[in-house]
Amino acid sequence: MISLLSFIEPKKQRAIGSHLPYYLRPIEVEDFLVEHDTLIKRLKVAYSDSQSWNARILPSIRELALACGHLPYSANGVFSEADGLFKAGILAATYAIEIMESTVQLEKNIMAQHLLQGRLKAVAALAGLCAFLDVFDHKITIVEKLSNPDSSFFHLNESNHTSHLAYEPLAMPYTTWVKQKLADNPLIDLELHWNSSPPCHTNRKNLRLFYARHVLLPETLSWLADAGQLPLMELMKCLTIESDVENIPSSVIKVRNLGVYRACLLERERIGSKLGEILAPDGWQETLIRILRARILNDWEINAKDSPLRKGADGLFLFWPDVCPILIDDMKNFGLIDLPTDPDIWAGCLLNSGITVASKNNDATCWIAVTPNAKPREAIKLSDEYFFTSGKIFQAKTIKRDFETKLSLDQSTALSQLTREILESSNQAFTQKLPTESVNTSHQTFIWQLKSIDDSEGSNTLFSVIFDFINSHQEELPSLLIDEGIFLTEKLNFLNDNLTFERLVTSLLTANLIYQNDRGEPLWVSHTNQFGELVRGVILKPNSFEVKLNGKLLSFNEIFQKVHAREPNPNFSFLNRETSPCDQLAFNFEENSK
């Protein structure tokens, strides 16, 4: 007789610790390594010694996984996602080895060179793996969430007190600790706290050496000692000393620092795309393109001595990060607030959006030499699509040679190391935060309509087509609404055979709804749009229309503030009837008076 129990599927057991936040869950090491197989394989290729890889390096990677688990390296910045701490160590080790291959000068003794090369390469890899373990030094705290933390019994009972102590990273790896906690209490609830301003210890050695004890196996250290004391001393320097000082020269410290910088540099460029997604509802891209065009046309002279703008045979460049603070301030004036100031994040953001193009090394920034013998400077290359269509740029003197120089990885990283040193000295190393949400999170619906005018000629019906289009295409508001009114061009979608742009302009002129020149003709305005095209049109006066929001009538200043998150700044210099050339409105206005 077949038992009925055989038809009942056994319930799947929940993984131990699945109720915890993902960052704090324990890991199964083999599964964890499989998930990050691509990163580990890249490190293996850079290491290139298959004999010692499996026996010496891979066991340390396994121990690093136990020590890091799913923990991030930062709360809201570089490597702030799950597994960020582990990824940071693997990437730093990879870049340290790649840089070391072309920079480290080994012993001149040919017999000892091969042995030292293998051991020093392993030291660079191990130093990179342990480079980010300083996060455990008062930066994070993992504690048990108590249901009644004020219980007097908790304070008086010693065994109860010790069973609720916070995670101590000097004692054991995190995965080992959390598994012990779950074995004692499967329903334990843990929480992660970040110390935004950890104490600075300028006079004591870094505790990274003690945290690295969980990663560095005795067998690996014994293997390093086969080549003498030098590899072990180099590793101890990396774990106890932050910088290479004159009395303790160390090439391994240099490549470790450059490897860490390179890993954080590329991570900041990667999260630049995330910044673009956060700011997308605020139209940051169109705003920044308009700011750049205005700066190029009005403030930055091409190839001038003190100008950040350079043009060679291979493109248009801006010195970076020199202009980054200027652009951030300009965007803040346009209502974009809470912006990060890290140039590397913005470099990745501009590259991802298409405003700039990648370098020869496929990086967000490139290195250019404005004269053949000049020291290369970091720059961004502006996209031809947006910035090579202005007449002023076409007429500018172009250097008939390529500016961009193809530097090796170690050269470009070394040139940028000063940025890392400045960040660290200000205690803000790699902690740049992204805004948590968009400035304008809600999409409000406005009702646009024409103000009452004399409709003896039946023009109201004609003009209503304009506002019907605006009301049904609210996404067009940022490009239509300018500081001086509404910008109307012949490329608007509501135009047809019965309603041509010429007829619309004539009717608007008759009703005195657009600006006019001194002869009573339409004032034609031209500027470069977001696609780099020169557009010609007229401006509808702000006093000719009205806007309602939730039944409330808004003034032009109020509606402009809600759309652009800033006050309008009109430029009405064209009304002064001056004969000398002058700036007109907010764009390149040219009056057809000749």
Secondary structure, DSSP 4 states (H G I P E B T S, - for coil): ---GGGGSPPPPPPPTTTTS-GGGS---HHHHHHHTHHHHHHHHHHH--HHHIIIIIHHHHHHHHHHHTT--SSSSSTT-STTHHHHHHHHHHHHHHHHHHHH----S-HHHHHHHHHHHHHHHHHHHHTTTGGGGTTTEEEEE--S-TT-HHHHH-HHHHHHTPPP-TTTS-HHHHHHHHHHH-TT--EEEEE-SSPPP-SSS--THHHHGGGTS-HHHHHHHHTT-HHHHHHHHHHHH-SS--TTS--HHHHHHHHHHHHHHHHHHHHHHHHHHHHHGGGTHHHHHHHHHHHHHHHT--TT-TT-SEEEETTEEEEETTTTHHHHHHHHHHTT--S----HHHHHHHHHHHTSEE--TTS-SSEEE-SSTTSPPEEEEEEPHHHHS--HHHHHS---SS--EE---HHHHHHHTHHHHHHHHHTT-TT-----SS-SS-S----EEEEPP---TT-HHHHHHHHHHHHHH-GGGHHHHEETTEEEEETT-TT--SSS-HHHHHHHHHHTT-B-B-TTS-B--EEEE-TTS-EEEEEEE-GGGEEEEETTEEE-HHHHHHHHHSS------GGGG--SS---BTTB-------
